Amino acid sequence: MTPKLGMGPLRREQIVRATIRCLARDGYAGLTMKRVAAEAAVSQGILHYYFRDKAAMLAAAALRVTADLDRRVAVQTRGARTARARLRAVIRSCLETAVESRDFWTVFIEFWGEALHDRRLAAVNRQAYVRARRLIGAALARGRAEGGVRRVDLEGAAAVVLGLLDGLSLQLTFDRGLMTLPRAARLPRWTPFWRASRKPRPGVRRAGASGASTRSWITWWRRIRAPSRRCARCSRTATPR
């Protein structure tokens, strides 16, 4: 059944969006061609014209939510003048998606489960992660050129940032009361490959000498374990920045 001239892209987008809604509501186990056709208000014949099976629809849904995230990131990074500002915008965009758009991680959780058993889906997932690491690595490389990132393995550092983003996003998806979005967005900054962006206080040794990485991780762990601390000079409680 051939679609009308010019209707192909619109009809495909209509079906993909319907697939995302069905996945969010019923999961992949409950996804059927019949349900998607009804959700998209198209016949099953039209549905099969665009997608041969459920796996193809799942792959298209994953690519669609990734493209939606890319657009969000593009808006957030517009006007960022430094690599550090750009990477902060990328991190915040990803975490905002976890809080404001649960469909993204709903789709990807189902996608990952099926990718373990489907080579086509595994290839799509692998390409998506290669691209994500490349984009983050490019921002880190620019940051190193600007003096804001230490001389580290950029590919490994990009994998660390992406791992933190995935982990934090999943936790925020399942537990929205875990922490505020601004606090979550600050956590990746405590990884040891960042250089200090502020001038050190008198008497405080600047990070970058021996033991800098260890001190960074200790600080990161202390801030997570103790989200607030008692000021020694007064009774007020100060929250770490």
Secondary structure, 3 states (H helix, E strand, C coil): CCCCCCCHHHHHHHHHHHHHHHHHHHCCCCCCHHHHHHHHCCCHHHHHHHCCCHHHHHHHHHHHHHHHHHHHHHHHHCCCCCHHHHHHHHHHHHHHHHHHCHHHHHHHHHHHHHHCCCHHHHHHHHHHHHHHHHHHHHHHHHHHHHCCECCCCHHHHHHHHHHHHHHHHHHHHHCCCCCCHHHHHHHHHHCCCECCCCCCCCCCCCCCCCCHHHHHHHHHHHHHHCCCEECCCCCCEECCC
